[in-house]
Amino acid sequence: MTLTKIVNSKLLAMLIGAWVAYCASVGDYDGAVFLLFFYSLMLWDYGTKKATESDASDGNK
């Protein structure tokens, strides 16, 4: 499975959200912050790759 499918997965986003909610309810904010940071890095990397690919395709016209 490619990174694009993993990042855009609604199931993964729901699971991360549920785990973050659980961590916050238990009081373990380190786990919640780490997961949000890690997921935001994956989204940022996906956005950067997507922008680079669209820039490259614009030049080929």
mmCIF file of the N, C-alpha and C atoms, coordinates in Angstrom:
data_MODEL
# 
_entry.id   MODEL 
# 
loop_
_atom_site.group_PDB 
_atom_site.id 
_atom_site.type_symbol 
_atom_site.label_atom_id 
_atom_site.label_alt_id 
_atom_site.label_comp_id 
_atom_site.label_asym_id 
_atom_site.label_entity_id 
_atom_site.label_seq_id 
_atom_site.pdbx_PDB_ins_code 
_atom_site.Cartn_x 
_atom_site.Cartn_y 
_atom_site.Cartn_z 
_atom_site.occupancy 
_atom_site.B_iso_or_equiv 
_atom_site.pdbx_formal_charge 
_atom_site.auth_seq_id 
_atom_site.auth_comp_id 
_atom_site.auth_asym_id 
_atom_site.auth_atom_id 
_atom_site.pdbx_PDB_model_num 
ATOM 1   N N  . MET A 1 1  ? 0.856   -1.180 0.000   1.00 0.00 ? 1  MET A N  1 
ATOM 2   C CA . MET A 1 1  ? 0.000   0.000  0.000   1.00 0.00 ? 1  MET A CA 1 
ATOM 3   C C  . MET A 1 1  ? 0.894   1.233  0.000   1.00 0.00 ? 1  MET A C  1 
ATOM 4   N N  . THR A 1 2  ? 0.528   2.178  -0.793  1.00 0.00 ? 2  THR A N  1 
ATOM 5   C CA . THR A 1 2  ? 1.358   3.373  -0.904  1.00 0.00 ? 2  THR A CA 1 
ATOM 6   C C  . THR A 1 2  ? 1.059   4.345  0.233   1.00 0.00 ? 2  THR A C  1 
ATOM 7   N N  . LEU A 1 3  ? 1.959   5.274  0.421   1.00 0.00 ? 3  LEU A N  1 
ATOM 8   C CA . LEU A 1 3  ? 1.797   6.284  1.473   1.00 0.00 ? 3  LEU A CA 1 
ATOM 9   C C  . LEU A 1 3  ? 0.557   7.127  1.228   1.00 0.00 ? 3  LEU A C  1 
ATOM 10  N N  . THR A 1 4  ? 0.227   7.367  -0.025  1.00 0.00 ? 4  THR A N  1 
ATOM 11  C CA . THR A 1 4  ? -0.951  8.163  -0.360  1.00 0.00 ? 4  THR A CA 1 
ATOM 12  C C  . THR A 1 4  ? -2.220  7.510  0.176   1.00 0.00 ? 4  THR A C  1 
ATOM 13  N N  . LYS A 1 5  ? -2.350  6.217  -0.030  1.00 0.00 ? 5  LYS A N  1 
ATOM 14  C CA . LYS A 1 5  ? -3.539  5.512  0.439   1.00 0.00 ? 5  LYS A CA 1 
ATOM 15  C C  . LYS A 1 5  ? -3.585  5.462  1.955   1.00 0.00 ? 5  LYS A C  1 
ATOM 16  N N  . ILE A 1 6  ? -2.436  5.344  2.595   1.00 0.00 ? 6  ILE A N  1 
ATOM 17  C CA . ILE A 1 6  ? -2.394  5.290  4.053   1.00 0.00 ? 6  ILE A CA 1 
ATOM 18  C C  . ILE A 1 6  ? -2.780  6.641  4.640   1.00 0.00 ? 6  ILE A C  1 
ATOM 19  N N  . VAL A 1 7  ? -2.237  7.721  4.108   1.00 0.00 ? 7  VAL A N  1 
ATOM 20  C CA . VAL A 1 7  ? -2.507  9.056  4.627   1.00 0.00 ? 7  VAL A CA 1 
ATOM 21  C C  . VAL A 1 7  ? -3.969  9.433  4.406   1.00 0.00 ? 7  VAL A C  1 
ATOM 22  N N  . ASN A 1 8  ? -4.524  9.066  3.262   1.00 0.00 ? 8  ASN A N  1 
ATOM 23  C CA . ASN A 1 8  ? -5.900  9.435  2.950   1.00 0.00 ? 8  ASN A CA 1 
ATOM 24  C C  . ASN A 1 8  ? -6.923  8.467  3.533   1.00 0.00 ? 8  ASN A C  1 
ATOM 25  N N  . SER A 1 9  ? -6.485  7.477  4.270   1.00 0.00 ? 9  SER A N  1 
ATOM 26  C CA . SER A 1 9  ? -7.388  6.485  4.817   1.00 0.00 ? 9  SER A CA 1 
ATOM 27  C C  . SER A 1 9  ? -8.250  7.084  5.931   1.00 0.00 ? 9  SER A C  1 
ATOM 28  N N  . LYS A 1 10 ? -9.551  7.021  5.745   1.00 0.00 ? 10 LYS A N  1 
ATOM 29  C CA . LYS A 1 10 ? -10.473 7.514  6.773   1.00 0.00 ? 10 LYS A CA 1 
ATOM 30  C C  . LYS A 1 10 ? -10.435 6.609  8.000   1.00 0.00 ? 10 LYS A C  1 
ATOM 31  N N  . LEU A 1 11 ? -10.208 5.327  7.788   1.00 0.00 ? 11 LEU A N  1 
ATOM 32  C CA . LEU A 1 11 ? -10.123 4.391  8.902   1.00 0.00 ? 11 LEU A CA 1 
ATOM 33  C C  . LEU A 1 11 ? -8.928  4.716  9.787   1.00 0.00 ? 11 LEU A C  1 
ATOM 34  N N  . LEU A 1 12 ? -7.780  5.003  9.179   1.00 0.00 ? 12 LEU A N  1 
ATOM 35  C CA . LEU A 1 12 ? -6.593  5.362  9.951   1.00 0.00 ? 12 LEU A CA 1 
ATOM 36  C C  . LEU A 1 12 ? -6.814  6.653  10.733  1.00 0.00 ? 12 LEU A C  1 
ATOM 37  N N  . ALA A 1 13 ? -7.438  7.635  10.089  1.00 0.00 ? 13 ALA A N  1 
ATOM 38  C CA . ALA A 1 13 ? -7.719  8.894  10.780  1.00 0.00 ? 13 ALA A CA 1 
ATOM 39  C C  . ALA A 1 13 ? -8.663  8.664  11.960  1.00 0.00 ? 13 ALA A C  1 
ATOM 40  N N  . MET A 1 14 ? -9.660  7.803  11.789  1.00 0.00 ? 14 MET A N  1 
ATOM 41  C CA . MET A 1 14 ? -10.589 7.508  12.875  1.00 0.00 ? 14 MET A CA 1 
ATOM 42  C C  . MET A 1 14 ? -9.882  6.785  14.019  1.00 0.00 ? 14 MET A C  1 
ATOM 43  N N  . LEU A 1 15 ? -9.027  5.827  13.678  1.00 0.00 ? 15 LEU A N  1 
ATOM 44  C CA . LEU A 1 15 ? -8.299  5.084  14.715  1.00 0.00 ? 15 LEU A CA 1 
ATOM 45  C C  . LEU A 1 15 ? -7.346  6.000  15.484  1.00 0.00 ? 15 LEU A C  1 
ATOM 46  N N  . ILE A 1 16 ? -6.648  6.870  14.777  1.00 0.00 ? 16 ILE A N  1 
ATOM 47  C CA . ILE A 1 16 ? -5.739  7.802  15.448  1.00 0.00 ? 16 ILE A CA 1 
ATOM 48  C C  . ILE A 1 16 ? -6.534  8.751  16.337  1.00 0.00 ? 16 ILE A C  1 
ATOM 49  N N  . GLY A 1 17 ? -7.667  9.228  15.841  1.00 0.00 ? 17 GLY A N  1 
ATOM 50  C CA . GLY A 1 17 ? -8.513  10.111 16.643  1.00 0.00 ? 17 GLY A CA 1 
ATOM 51  C C  . GLY A 1 17 ? -9.041  9.414  17.887  1.00 0.00 ? 17 GLY A C  1 
ATOM 52  N N  . ALA A 1 18 ? -9.445  8.160  17.750  1.00 0.00 ? 18 ALA A N  1 
ATOM 53  C CA . ALA A 1 18 ? -9.936  7.405  18.908  1.00 0.00 ? 18 ALA A CA 1 
ATOM 54  C C  . ALA A 1 18 ? -8.816  7.181  19.917  1.00 0.00 ? 18 ALA A C  1 
ATOM 55  N N  . TRP A 1 19 ? -7.622  6.859  19.433  1.00 0.00 ? 19 TRP A N  1 
ATOM 56  C CA . TRP A 1 19 ? -6.501  6.629  20.343  1.00 0.00 ? 19 TRP A CA 1 
ATOM 57  C C  . TRP A 1 19 ? -6.085  7.919  21.038  1.00 0.00 ? 19 TRP A C  1 
ATOM 58  N N  . VAL A 1 20 ? -6.101  9.033  20.320  1.00 0.00 ? 20 VAL A N  1 
ATOM 59  C CA . VAL A 1 20 ? -5.771  10.327 20.918  1.00 0.00 ? 20 VAL A CA 1 
ATOM 60  C C  . VAL A 1 20 ? -6.806  10.682 21.983  1.00 0.00 ? 20 VAL A C  1 
ATOM 61  N N  . ALA A 1 21 ? -8.076  10.422 21.702  1.00 0.00 ? 21 ALA A N  1 
ATOM 62  C CA . ALA A 1 21 ? -9.123  10.685 22.692  1.00 0.00 ? 21 ALA A CA 1 
ATOM 63  C C  . ALA A 1 21 ? -8.937  9.810  23.923  1.00 0.00 ? 21 ALA A C  1 
ATOM 64  N N  . TYR A 1 22 ? -8.571  8.549  23.703  1.00 0.00 ? 22 TYR A N  1 
ATOM 65  C CA . TYR A 1 22 ? -8.310  7.653  24.837  1.00 0.00 ? 22 TYR A CA 1 
ATOM 66  C C  . TYR A 1 22 ? -7.119  8.150  25.655  1.00 0.00 ? 22 TYR A C  1 
ATOM 67  N N  . CYS A 1 23 ? -6.032  8.510  24.977  1.00 0.00 ? 23 CYS A N  1 
ATOM 68  C CA . CYS A 1 23 ? -4.837  8.996  25.683  1.00 0.00 ? 23 CYS A CA 1 
ATOM 69  C C  . CYS A 1 23 ? -5.166  10.260 26.480  1.00 0.00 ? 23 CYS A C  1 
ATOM 70  N N  . ALA A 1 24 ? -5.958  11.132 25.898  1.00 0.00 ? 24 ALA A N  1 
ATOM 71  C CA . ALA A 1 24 ? -6.319  12.369 26.592  1.00 0.00 ? 24 ALA A CA 1 
ATOM 72  C C  . ALA A 1 24 ? -7.213  12.078 27.798  1.00 0.00 ? 24 ALA A C  1 
ATOM 73  N N  . SER A 1 25 ? -8.109  11.114 27.665  1.00 0.00 ? 25 SER A N  1 
ATOM 74  C CA . SER A 1 25 ? -8.998  10.803 28.790  1.00 0.00 ? 25 SER A CA 1 
ATOM 75  C C  . SER A 1 25 ? -8.244  10.135 29.934  1.00 0.00 ? 25 SER A C  1 
ATOM 76  N N  . VAL A 1 26 ? -7.223  9.365  29.612  1.00 0.00 ? 26 VAL A N  1 
ATOM 77  C CA . VAL A 1 26 ? -6.425  8.705  30.640  1.00 0.00 ? 26 VAL A CA 1 
ATOM 78  C C  . VAL A 1 26 ? -5.435  9.687  31.264  1.00 0.00 ? 26 VAL A C  1 
ATOM 79  N N  . GLY A 1 27 ? -5.073  10.719 30.529  1.00 0.00 ? 27 GLY A N  1 
ATOM 80  C CA . GLY A 1 27 ? -4.131  11.711 31.035  1.00 0.00 ? 27 GLY A CA 1 
ATOM 81  C C  . GLY A 1 27 ? -2.731  11.535 30.491  1.00 0.00 ? 27 GLY A C  1 
ATOM 82  N N  . ASP A 1 28 ? -2.566  10.644 29.516  1.00 0.00 ? 28 ASP A N  1 
ATOM 83  C CA . ASP A 1 28 ? -1.259  10.420 28.895  1.00 0.00 ? 28 ASP A CA 1 
ATOM 84  C C  . ASP A 1 28 ? -1.152  11.301 27.658  1.00 0.00 ? 28 ASP A C  1 
ATOM 85  N N  . TYR A 1 29 ? -0.840  12.559 27.870  1.00 0.00 ? 29 TYR A N  1 
ATOM 86  C CA . TYR A 1 29 ? -0.817  13.515 26.765  1.00 0.00 ? 29 TYR A CA 1 
ATOM 87  C C  . TYR A 1 29 ? 0.385   13.327 25.854  1.00 0.00 ? 29 TYR A C  1 
ATOM 88  N N  . ASP A 1 30 ? 1.431   12.656 26.327  1.00 0.00 ? 30 ASP A N  1 
ATOM 89  C CA . ASP A 1 30 ? 2.604   12.406 25.476  1.00 0.00 ? 30 ASP A CA 1 
ATOM 90  C C  . ASP A 1 30 ? 2.234   11.533 24.282  1.00 0.00 ? 30 ASP A C  1 
ATOM 91  N N  . GLY A 1 31 ? 1.456   10.499 24.523  1.00 0.00 ? 31 GLY A N  1 
ATOM 92  C CA . GLY A 1 31 ? 1.047   9.622  23.432  1.00 0.00 ? 31 GLY A CA 1 
ATOM 93  C C  . GLY A 1 31 ? 0.161   10.330 22.430  1.00 0.00 ? 31 GLY A C  1 
ATOM 94  N N  . ALA A 1 32 ? -0.751  11.156 22.925  1.00 0.00 ? 32 ALA A N  1 
ATOM 95  C CA . ALA A 1 32 ? -1.653  11.882 22.037  1.00 0.00 ? 32 ALA A CA 1 
ATOM 96  C C  . ALA A 1 32 ? -0.888  12.893 21.188  1.00 0.00 ? 32 ALA A C  1 
ATOM 97  N N  . VAL A 1 33 ? 0.014   13.620 21.805  1.00 0.00 ? 33 VAL A N  1 
ATOM 98  C CA . VAL A 1 33 ? 0.785   14.633 21.065  1.00 0.00 ? 33 VAL A CA 1 
ATOM 99  C C  . VAL A 1 33 ? 1.702   13.966 20.048  1.00 0.00 ? 33 VAL A C  1 
ATOM 100 N N  . PHE A 1 34 ? 2.320   12.844 20.418  1.00 0.00 ? 34 PHE A N  1 
ATOM 101 C CA . PHE A 1 34 ? 3.198   12.146 19.488  1.00 0.00 ? 34 PHE A CA 1 
ATOM 102 C C  . PHE A 1 34 ? 2.426   11.675 18.263  1.00 0.00 ? 34 PHE A C  1 
ATOM 103 N N  . LEU A 1 35 ? 1.253   11.071 18.468  1.00 0.00 ? 35 LEU A N  1 
ATOM 104 C CA . LEU A 1 35 ? 0.477   10.590 17.329  1.00 0.00 ? 35 LEU A CA 1 
ATOM 105 C C  . LEU A 1 35 ? 0.030   11.730 16.427  1.00 0.00 ? 35 LEU A C  1 
ATOM 106 N N  . LEU A 1 36 ? -0.414  12.825 17.008  1.00 0.00 ? 36 LEU A N  1 
ATOM 107 C CA . LEU A 1 36 ? -0.819  13.965 16.186  1.00 0.00 ? 36 LEU A CA 1 
ATOM 108 C C  . LEU A 1 36 ? 0.364   14.543 15.418  1.00 0.00 ? 36 LEU A C  1 
ATOM 109 N N  . PHE A 1 37 ? 1.522   14.610 16.059  1.00 0.00 ? 37 PHE A N  1 
ATOM 110 C CA . PHE A 1 37 ? 2.722   15.109 15.388  1.00 0.00 ? 37 PHE A CA 1 
ATOM 111 C C  . PHE A 1 37 ? 3.132   14.187 14.244  1.00 0.00 ? 37 PHE A C  1 
ATOM 112 N N  . PHE A 1 38 ? 3.125   12.882 14.491  1.00 0.00 ? 38 PHE A N  1 
ATOM 113 C CA . PHE A 1 38 ? 3.515   11.909 13.476  1.00 0.00 ? 38 PHE A CA 1 
ATOM 114 C C  . PHE A 1 38 ? 2.561   11.949 12.289  1.00 0.00 ? 38 PHE A C  1 
ATOM 115 N N  . TYR A 1 39 ? 1.249   12.031 12.553  1.00 0.00 ? 39 TYR A N  1 
ATOM 116 C CA . TYR A 1 39 ? 0.267   12.074 11.469  1.00 0.00 ? 39 TYR A CA 1 
ATOM 117 C C  . TYR A 1 39 ? 0.387   13.374 10.683  1.00 0.00 ? 39 TYR A C  1 
ATOM 118 N N  . SER A 1 40 ? 0.654   14.472 11.374  1.00 0.00 ? 40 SER A N  1 
ATOM 119 C CA . SER A 1 40 ? 0.817   15.743 10.662  1.00 0.00 ? 40 SER A CA 1 
ATOM 120 C C  . SER A 1 40 ? 2.072   15.720 9.786   1.00 0.00 ? 40 SER A C  1 
ATOM 121 N N  . LEU A 1 41 ? 3.122   15.035 10.238  1.00 0.00 ? 41 LEU A N  1 
ATOM 122 C CA . LEU A 1 41 ? 4.307   14.881 9.387   1.00 0.00 ? 41 LEU A CA 1 
ATOM 123 C C  . LEU A 1 41 ? 3.993   14.075 8.132   1.00 0.00 ? 41 LEU A C  1 
ATOM 124 N N  . MET A 1 42 ? 3.189   13.014 8.282   1.00 0.00 ? 42 MET A N  1 
ATOM 125 C CA . MET A 1 42 ? 2.800   12.234 7.106   1.00 0.00 ? 42 MET A CA 1 
ATOM 126 C C  . MET A 1 42 ? 1.976   13.081 6.148   1.00 0.00 ? 42 MET A C  1 
ATOM 127 N N  . LEU A 1 43 ? 1.047   13.891 6.672   1.00 0.00 ? 43 LEU A N  1 
ATOM 128 C CA . LEU A 1 43 ? 0.244   14.759 5.818   1.00 0.00 ? 43 LEU A CA 1 
ATOM 129 C C  . LEU A 1 43 ? 1.098   15.808 5.133   1.00 0.00 ? 43 LEU A C  1 
ATOM 130 N N  . TRP A 1 44 ? 2.056   16.374 5.857   1.00 0.00 ? 44 TRP A N  1 
ATOM 131 C CA . TRP A 1 44 ? 2.936   17.392 5.282   1.00 0.00 ? 44 TRP A CA 1 
ATOM 132 C C  . TRP A 1 44 ? 3.783   16.793 4.164   1.00 0.00 ? 44 TRP A C  1 
ATOM 133 N N  . ASP A 1 45 ? 4.315   15.597 4.397   1.00 0.00 ? 45 ASP A N  1 
ATOM 134 C CA . ASP A 1 45 ? 5.128   14.925 3.383   1.00 0.00 ? 45 ASP A CA 1 
ATOM 135 C C  . ASP A 1 45 ? 4.285   14.613 2.151   1.00 0.00 ? 45 ASP A C  1 
ATOM 136 N N  . TYR A 1 46 ? 3.063   14.168 2.349   1.00 0.00 ? 46 TYR A N  1 
ATOM 137 C CA . TYR A 1 46 ? 2.172   13.879 1.232   1.00 0.00 ? 46 TYR A CA 1 
ATOM 138 C C  . TYR A 1 46 ? 1.861   15.154 0.449   1.00 0.00 ? 46 TYR A C  1 
ATOM 139 N N  . GLY A 1 47 ? 1.610   16.253 1.153   1.00 0.00 ? 47 GLY A N  1 
ATOM 140 C CA . GLY A 1 47 ? 1.321   17.522 0.493   1.00 0.00 ? 47 GLY A CA 1 
ATOM 141 C C  . GLY A 1 47 ? 2.505   18.037 -0.291  1.00 0.00 ? 47 GLY A C  1 
ATOM 142 N N  . THR A 1 48 ? 3.708   17.852 0.239   1.00 0.00 ? 48 THR A N  1 
ATOM 143 C CA . THR A 1 48 ? 4.914   18.290 -0.450  1.00 0.00 ? 48 THR A CA 1 
ATOM 144 C C  . THR A 1 48 ? 5.129   17.481 -1.725  1.00 0.00 ? 48 THR A C  1 
ATOM 145 N N  . LYS A 1 49 ? 4.955   16.177 -1.641  1.00 0.00 ? 49 LYS A N  1 
ATOM 146 C CA . LYS A 1 49 ? 5.116   15.330 -2.821  1.00 0.00 ? 49 LYS A CA 1 
ATOM 147 C C  . LYS A 1 49 ? 4.056   15.642 -3.859  1.00 0.00 ? 49 LYS A C  1 
ATOM 148 N N  . LYS A 1 50 ? 2.832   15.892 -3.420  1.00 0.00 ? 50 LYS A N  1 
ATOM 149 C CA . LYS A 1 50 ? 1.744   16.198 -4.349  1.00 0.00 ? 50 LYS A CA 1 
ATOM 150 C C  . LYS A 1 50 ? 2.016   17.514 -5.073  1.00 0.00 ? 50 LYS A C  1 
ATOM 151 N N  . ALA A 1 51 ? 2.499   18.523 -4.347  1.00 0.00 ? 51 ALA A N  1 
ATOM 152 C CA . ALA A 1 51 ? 2.806   19.813 -4.966  1.00 0.00 ? 51 ALA A CA 1 
ATOM 153 C C  . ALA A 1 51 ? 3.957   19.678 -5.951  1.00 0.00 ? 51 ALA A C  1 
ATOM 154 N N  . THR A 1 52 ? 4.966   18.889 -5.616  1.00 0.00 ? 52 THR A N  1 
ATOM 155 C CA . THR A 1 52 ? 6.109   18.686 -6.501  1.00 0.00 ? 52 THR A CA 1 
ATOM 156 C C  . THR A 1 52 ? 5.678   17.978 -7.784  1.00 0.00 ? 52 THR A C  1 
ATOM 157 N N  . GLU A 1 53 ? 4.811   16.985 -7.653  1.00 0.00 ? 53 GLU A N  1 
ATOM 158 C CA . GLU A 1 53 ? 4.351   16.261 -8.836  1.00 0.00 ? 53 GLU A CA 1 
ATOM 159 C C  . GLU A 1 53 ? 3.507   17.160 -9.726  1.00 0.00 ? 53 GLU A C  1 
ATOM 160 N N  . SER A 1 54 ? 2.666   18.006 -9.136  1.00 0.00 ? 54 SER A N  1 
ATOM 161 C CA . SER A 1 54 ? 1.822   18.879 -9.966  1.00 0.00 ? 54 SER A CA 1 
ATOM 162 C C  . SER A 1 54 ? 2.668   19.963 -10.632 1.00 0.00 ? 54 SER A C  1 
ATOM 163 N N  . ASP A 1 55 ? 3.726   20.437 -9.979  1.00 0.00 ? 55 ASP A N  1 
ATOM 164 C CA . ASP A 1 55 ? 4.619   21.408 -10.598 1.00 0.00 ? 55 ASP A CA 1 
ATOM 165 C C  . ASP A 1 55 ? 5.336   20.782 -11.787 1.00 0.00 ? 55 ASP A C  1 
ATOM 166 N N  . ALA A 1 56 ? 5.737   19.547 -11.649 1.00 0.00 ? 56 ALA A N  1 
ATOM 167 C CA . ALA A 1 56 ? 6.451   18.866 -12.730 1.00 0.00 ? 56 ALA A CA 1 
ATOM 168 C C  . ALA A 1 56 ? 5.511   18.614 -13.914 1.00 0.00 ? 56 ALA A C  1 
ATOM 169 N N  . SER A 1 57 ? 4.257   18.294 -13.621 1.00 0.00 ? 57 SER A N  1 
ATOM 170 C CA . SER A 1 57 ? 3.337   18.029 -14.718 1.00 0.00 ? 57 SER A CA 1 
ATOM 171 C C  . SER A 1 57 ? 2.925   19.310 -15.432 1.00 0.00 ? 57 SER A C  1 
ATOM 172 N N  . ASP A 1 58 ? 2.939   20.448 -14.738 1.00 0.00 ? 58 ASP A N  1 
ATOM 173 C CA . ASP A 1 58 ? 2.605   21.720 -15.391 1.00 0.00 ? 58 ASP A CA 1 
ATOM 174 C C  . ASP A 1 58 ? 3.658   22.117 -16.421 1.00 0.00 ? 58 ASP A C  1 
ATOM 175 N N  . GLY A 1 59 ? 4.895   21.765 -16.191 1.00 0.00 ? 59 GLY A N  1 
ATOM 176 C CA . GLY A 1 59 ? 5.956   22.131 -17.107 1.00 0.00 ? 59 GLY A CA 1 
ATOM 177 C C  . GLY A 1 59 ? 5.969   21.310 -18.379 1.00 0.00 ? 59 GLY A C  1 
ATOM 178 N N  . ASN A 1 60 ? 5.287   20.180 -18.377 1.00 0.00 ? 60 ASN A N  1 
ATOM 179 C CA . ASN A 1 60 ? 5.286   19.307 -19.537 1.00 0.00 ? 60 ASN A CA 1 
ATOM 180 C C  . ASN A 1 60 ? 4.226   19.672 -20.558 1.00 0.00 ? 60 ASN A C  1 
ATOM 181 N N  . LYS A 1 61 ? 3.409   20.655 -20.301 1.00 0.00 ? 61 LYS A N  1 
ATOM 182 C CA . LYS A 1 61 ? 2.327   20.997 -21.218 1.00 0.00 ? 61 LYS A CA 1 
ATOM 183 C C  . LYS A 1 61 ? 2.826   21.704 -22.441 1.00 0.00 ? 61 LYS A C  1 
# 
